[in-house]
Amino acid sequence: MSIPEIDDYGSLLTDEIPIIDVRAPEEFNRGAPPSAVNLPILDDTERRDVGIVYQNSGQGAAIAKGWELVSGTNRSDKIHAWKRFASRHPNAVICCWRGGLRSQLAQEWLAREEIELPRVKGGSKALRQYCLSVLEGSKGRNLVILAGRTGSGKTEMIRDLAPSIDLEDLANHRGSAFGRMSSPQPTPVGFEFALARELLKTSLDQVVLVEDESTMIGSLKVPDPLYVAMSHAPLVVLAVPLKRRVELTYDSYVVGNTHETLVSSLNRIKKRLGGLRFEEVLESLNVAFCSNRRRDHYRWIEMLLSYYYDPMYDYQLSKKQNRIEFEGTVDEVCSFLDESFGIN
């Protein structure tokens, strides 16, 4: 039978085509495109068993072992899961590590159920290589960097304007000691797939807005080629009064967060904050959670911004003075970005 393949890797990412990833869970958990769902042919134990047979007795014996493991009810359950996914996502594709035996088998078994889905040519390996080539090309991208002190509303502006890429959203982290989210960050490979997808959604002749970030966003590293482009791009600085930044910080970091989570975050910067200031901020934070009054939270947030984040920001910005093209209020920055770069 003719087995259709697809090698338009760019469309797979930008169109977020649903992917049935038939690799074992431990392979899948190392990273996959955001649109992929793991519905494996072999689980981790079965895959290891097949690998042992392959090492000891060769490919033929390994294939026979695989057929033995994937038979009867086990095979029916897998096919049923693929059919259920395909019924919800008729444009789905099938993917394994190299586009070989596992994805071919899944195709054949589904075809017998009158469901024909293409498989990714070259599998996850080829898709990963394509992703890396997109990231490598980002070092030549035209970017403009949105800078500003903590609590200025940079992330909100990034989300409102286009073309832009929200690195913190892709990394599922707000990019500071207080930036952890309730759900975990993606794997490094998953982050890079998501980033490549967003890069592909913008054309090479566009100027793209990106927030000023360090090399790390939580536990994830901004890929070197993109960080090189960011390091040479012009800066636009958002200037927001301290009072307003305190309000925005409260809304973004305190609302919906727990006392324990915020104390844990504060502990992560204890050494850099200094013992006396740490105790002062901690005491104020504890008082705020006891009173549950917004104005009490404003006190410790203002201390934290003044004692820790603002001096750190001022030092970092001092090293980028030659790249600053504009500084202004929210409205002024929006007008400048629109008029100068077509970002609106």
Disulfide bonds with the S-S distance in Angstrom:
none
